[in-house]
Amino acid sequence: MLGYFAVALSPSTGSGRTSGRLRGIGCRVAFFPSLHLPSPSFKEDYQAVVPWEEGFGSEVISDVVLAKNSDGAVLLRELVAFPSCITLKLVAQLRRPLVDGPGTRGNNSPRMSTSSGSDSFGTGLVLFGVRFSDGRCFRNTSRRGNEDHLLGIRGGGSSYRGEHEFTVAVPPEGDLELWVAWPAVGLTETRTTLDAGPIRTVVADQEPLWRKHPDPAS
């Protein structure tokens, strides 16, 4: 039996056309139960805060083990190319969960963000950084606002596993170095070198899903 998402338009204007403001959104459905949802509101003058909000991106590289030993491992789950940046999703996996210690305030899970809200980075902190062929470096331990800050956009995890996604500008031609270290499990600095050429090729093929409207003042 088909359900229905209720939908209603605002009253007609004097010109005989609706104002276009939805009081509810809806469509006929068969899988989900019937629901009534409030209408969404979008900013009229919206500009993307971050480039990757203009598209889905394309995966270039996946499942590269950056470092591992008998107690833990760090994996590059995927590198995705967007029109004006790339994202790197990392996964840190513990063999055994860490135990809370002095100063950790519960930050004992694998984590790649330093913004823990405490005076400690946490024993489970994974150090991650990127070096471009032109010498520019970006690190997740640098303060937000610094030129070498590696921006984290989302993350999560549990006592055994932590995931975090970072974004950085499109790398120049040449080597793209990924650096990782994980003191909690004894992983010393490890470098993985990627070729930026294929990444740039995929970036060049990317187009935003929604092209920006021209500036009325132009």
Secondary structure, DSSP 8 states (H G I E B T S, - for coil): --EE---EE--B-TTSSB---EEEE--EESSS----EE-----TT---SSGGGG---EEEEEEEEEEE-SSEEEEEEEEEE-SSEEEEEEEEEESS-----TTTTT--S-B--S--SSSS--TTB-EEEEE-TTS-EEETTS-TTSTTB-EEEEEEE-SSEEEEEEEEE---SSEEEEEEEEGGGTEEEEEEEEEHHHHHHHHHT---SS-----TT-
